[in-house]
Structure formats: C-alpha cells, structure tokens
Amino acid sequence: MKKLSLLFCLTLSISGFAMAQGDAEAGKTKSVTCAACHGADGNSAIPMNPKLAGQHSKYLVKQLQEFKAAALSNGEEGRNNAVMNGMSVVLTEQDMLDIAAYFSSQDAKAGSTPEEFIAPGAALYRGGDAERKITACIACHGPRGNGMGQAGFPDISGQHVDYTVGQLKMFRSGDRHNDMNGMMRDIATKLTDEDITILANYLAGLH
C-alpha cells in the first residue's frame, strides 16, 4: 500500500509538472549546491558527473523526481544514487522545475571524438546492428544526439565519455532501470564493452 501511495503521488506530481513552468532565474539561485558536481552553468568538469547544460527540461525534472522517489522508498522505486537521492529529497516540485529550467537554458560546451571512434561510432549509432538486434540510437536521439524533449528522450551529445560508459553499463546490468518501457535496458544488454566504449567516445563529439 505504501508503494502504491508513493506511485500515485508521483503520478500526480508528473501531471502537475506538465502544466507548470520553471523560472530559470530562480533556478540559477537554487542550483548553487549543484555547482560542485555539475559546474555553475551545468558544464561538469568531472568526467563521471554528467553535463546538464542544454539538457531537456522535462528530462531533468523526471530524473530529479525519480531520485527523490528512490530516497523516499529506500531505493526500491525511482533512480537510486546515494548523492542525488540526498540532494533531491529536499526539493519541492517548483524547485525541480526551476533548476531544470536554468540548466536547460545554458549552452553545453563541445566535446570531441578521437579519430578512431568516428567511423565505427557512426555506423553503430546510425545503423545499429541488425544481426544482433541492436536498434540504431538515431531512432530516439536524432542525427545529432539531441534527443526529443517532449517524448522524454534526452540529449546525449557532447556528454563525458566516463559518464556515458557508466550509464550504459548500469542499464545493461539493470542497476539503472528508470528508462521508458525498458528500452535502454533492452538495447544495452546486447552491447559489448567495446560497443559501449565506441558509442561513448562517438557521442562525446556529436553535436
């Protein structure tokens, strides 16, 4: 019953967020505590921490919701991360909207792709692998990796290699399971470590 109540409350929150608006200026002030890990403008200098600058607001709100859900359910629901659970549990719905509005309004700093990853990365990202039933990333994330904000698909372009590798491996193992309809888990289970390295490096320079 406790889990059902939490899920019901979160569903109501998501519906409310769809109609609400974030204030980027208020978000700038509220995001001060985020700067240590993600940079003042969302351009993290720490390879294991994601760049948030330019990310779709809807996606950022969803992640904050799910970190908070994990905190409130002792990790049984949502997206579990020891640091982010603690950061998000004190945030109100408006706080999340404001912080997301601020980071989404910032410009992401460009990354780069080493030469040896361009061709194999483009092949896997754009064409997938029919023999191994790997869907092309371009189908959801677009030709430049910018995703689709309204559909809930994140911008994965220019992201740190270490972060992308970590998340793909977590989807593959099931440690991260907050993907829409299990789509990322289904794809990631078919990826080898080499595939993941190739994709992560390719995406780092994709804009």
C-alpha positions in Angstrom: 0.0 0.0 0.0 2.9 2.4 0.8 4.4 1.8 -2.6 1.1 2.3 -4.3 0.6 5.6 -2.5 4.0 6.8 -3.4 3.5 5.9 -7.1 0.1 7.6 -7.1 1.6 10.8 -5.6 4.4 10.8 -8.1 2.0 10.3 -11.0 0.0 13.3 -9.8 3.3 15.3 -9.5 4.2 14.4 -13.1 0.8 15.5 -14.3 1.2 18.7 -12.4 4.7 19.4 -13.8 3.3 19.0 -17.3 1.2 22.1 -16.8 3.7 24.1 -14.7 6.6 26.3 -15.7 10.0 26.7 -14.3 11.8 30.0 -13.6 15.3 29.9 -14.9 16.4 32.9 -12.8 15.1 31.3 -9.6 16.7 28.1 -10.8 20.1 29.7 -11.0 19.9 30.6 -7.4 18.6 27.2 -6.3 21.2 25.4 -8.3 24.2 26.7 -6.3 24.5 23.4 -4.5 24.6 21.6 -7.8 27.7 23.5 -9.0 30.3 21.4 -7.0 29.5 18.4 -9.1 27.9 19.7 -12.3 29.5 23.2 -12.7 27.8 26.5 -12.2 26.4 26.5 -15.7 25.8 22.8 -15.9 29.1 22.0 -17.7 30.6 19.5 -15.3 34.4 19.3 -15.3 34.2 15.9 -13.6 34.1 13.1 -16.1 31.9 10.8 -14.0 29.3 13.6 -13.5 27.0 14.5 -16.4 26.8 17.8 -18.2 23.4 19.2 -17.6 23.7 22.3 -19.7 21.3 22.3 -22.6 19.6 19.1 -21.4 15.8 19.0 -22.0 13.9 20.4 -19.0 11.4 17.6 -19.0 14.1 15.0 -18.8 15.9 16.8 -15.9 12.7 17.1 -13.9 12.0 13.4 -14.5 15.4 12.4 -13.1 15.0 14.7 -10.1 11.6 13.2 -9.4 13.0 9.7 -9.6 16.0 10.4 -7.4 13.5 11.7 -4.8 11.3 8.6 -5.2 14.4 6.5 -4.5 15.2 8.5 -1.4 11.6 8.1 -0.1 11.4 4.4 -0.9 14.9 3.4 0.4 15.9 2.7 -3.2 13.0 0.4 -4.1 11.5 2.9 -6.6 12.9 5.5 -9.0 16.6 6.0 -9.8 18.9 5.2 -6.9 22.0 7.3 -6.4 23.4 8.0 -2.9 24.4 11.5 -3.7 21.5 12.6 -5.8 18.9 11.0 -3.5 20.1 13.2 -0.7 20.2 16.3 -2.9 16.7 15.8 -4.4 14.8 14.7 -1.4 14.6 18.3 -0.1 13.4 19.8 -3.4 9.9 20.9 -3.9 8.1 20.4 -7.3 8.8 24.1 -8.1 12.4 23.8 -7.1 12.8 20.9 -9.6 11.1 22.9 -12.4 13.2 26.0 -11.7 16.5 24.1 -11.6 15.6 22.2 -14.8 14.7 25.5 -16.5 18.0 27.0 -15.6 20.2 24.2 -16.7 18.3 23.6 -19.9 18.8 27.3 -20.8 22.6 27.0 -20.6 24.9 26.2 -23.5 26.7 22.9 -23.4 30.4 23.0 -24.0 31.5 20.9 -27.0 33.4 17.7 -26.6 35.5 15.8 -29.1 35.7 12.3 -30.6 39.1 10.6 -31.2 39.6 9.8 -34.9 39.5 6.0 -34.4 36.0 6.1 -33.0 34.3 8.2 -35.7 33.6 5.6 -38.3 32.6 2.6 -36.0 30.7 5.0 -33.8 28.7 6.5 -36.7 28.0 3.0 -38.0 26.6 1.7 -34.7 24.8 5.0 -33.7 23.2 5.5 -37.1 22.7 1.9 -38.3 22.6 -0.2 -35.2 23.3 -3.9 -35.7 20.5 -5.9 -37.3 22.3 -9.2 -36.8 22.5 -8.6 -33.0 19.1 -6.9 -33.0 20.6 -3.6 -31.7 18.3 -0.7 -32.6 20.1 2.4 -34.0 20.5 5.2 -31.4 19.4 7.7 -34.0 15.9 6.5 -33.9 15.3 8.1 -30.5 18.1 10.5 -30.0 18.2 12.0 -33.5 21.1 12.6 -36.0 23.0 14.9 -33.7 22.2 13.2 -30.5 19.9 16.0 -29.3 17.0 13.7 -28.4 13.4 14.7 -28.3 12.3 16.7 -25.3 8.6 16.2 -25.4 9.0 12.5 -26.0 11.3 12.2 -23.0 14.4 11.2 -24.9 17.5 13.1 -23.6 20.2 15.0 -25.4 23.2 12.7 -25.2 25.5 14.7 -27.5 28.8 16.1 -26.1 28.5 14.1 -22.9 31.5 12.9 -20.9 32.8 9.5 -22.0 33.1 8.2 -18.5 29.5 9.1 -17.6 28.1 7.6 -20.8 30.0 4.4 -20.3 28.9 4.2 -16.7 25.2 4.7 -17.5 25.2 2.2 -20.4 26.8 -0.4 -18.2 24.2 0.3 -15.5 21.4 -0.1 -17.9 23.0 -3.3 -19.1 23.2 -4.7 -15.6 19.8 -3.5 -14.6 21.2 -1.3 -11.8 19.6 1.6 -13.6 16.0 0.9 -14.5 14.2 4.1 -14.9 14.2 4.1 -18.7 10.9 4.4 -20.6 9.4 1.0 -21.2 12.8 -0.6 -20.6 14.0 0.5 -24.0 17.6 1.3 -22.9 17.9 -1.9 -20.9 16.8 -3.9 -23.9 19.4 -2.3 -26.1 22.2 -2.2 -23.5 22.0 -5.9 -22.7 23.1 -6.5 -26.3 26.1 -4.2 -26.2 29.6 -5.4 -25.5 32.1 -3.4 -23.6 33.7 -2.5 -26.9 30.4 -1.2 -28.3 29.9 0.9 -25.2 33.4 2.4 -25.5 32.8 3.2 -29.2 29.4 4.8 -28.6 30.5 6.9 -25.6 33.5 8.3 -27.5 31.4 9.0 -30.6 28.8 10.8 -28.6 31.3 12.9 -26.9 32.0 14.8 -30.1 28.5 14.7 -31.6 26.6 18.0 -31.8 
